[in-house]
Amino acid sequence: MASSVALSNEPPTTKTINQLDNPYQIVRHLASSNAVVLFSMSGCCMCTVAKRLLFGLGVGPTIFELDHHSAGHDIQAVLFQLASEGQQPVPAIFVGGKFLGGIETLMACHINGTLVPLLKDAGALWL
């Protein structure tokens, strides 16, 4: 369910992202530099559900719209490799530098009560 991603203290910037060579580095950099990252497509209804859930919990995730970035297709290929067999690669949610999963995992964690503790541990929630 969760795979480790190295942590970094460097804040993400568009300049930094554009300097990275490959899509894996972009994903790793964003995931390790933010408490919660959501890779999304602007017209995706399940992405909207994930955003609304996180915002509703009081989380301000870093949202990376794949269809608004020149490397979006290549980044989506990286996310496809991370997703479990049969799951859609988008939305892809990272919490605390680790890949949480897609909408199914996010909703399951919310329903079973493990999402809020994960978000607190990542520093995305304080209450």
C-alpha positions, 0 to 999 in steps of 0.5 A: 500500500505505501512505498517509501520515498526519500525525504527532502527539505527543499521546497518545490518550485516550478523552477526546481521541477523544470530542472529535474531530468525525468518524471520519476524525479519530479514525482519523488521531489514533489512527494518528499517536499510536501505533506500531501500531494495529489496528482490529478487531471483537471477534468477527472471526477474522481480527482475532484472527489479526492480534492473535496475530501482532503479540503473538507478535512482541512488539508491543503494538498499540493495539487499537480494537474498532469494535463497542465504540465508538459511532462504530465504524460510521462509522470502519469506513466510513473504513477501507473507503475506505482498503482496496483493492478487494475487501479487507475493511476490518477488521482494519485495521493502521496502522504508524508512522502509515501505513496498512499494510492488512488481514490479507492485507497483514500476512501478506504482509509477515510472510512476505516478511520486511518486517514486522519492519523496518517495526515496528522503524522505527515504534518498536514493536520494539527488538530 
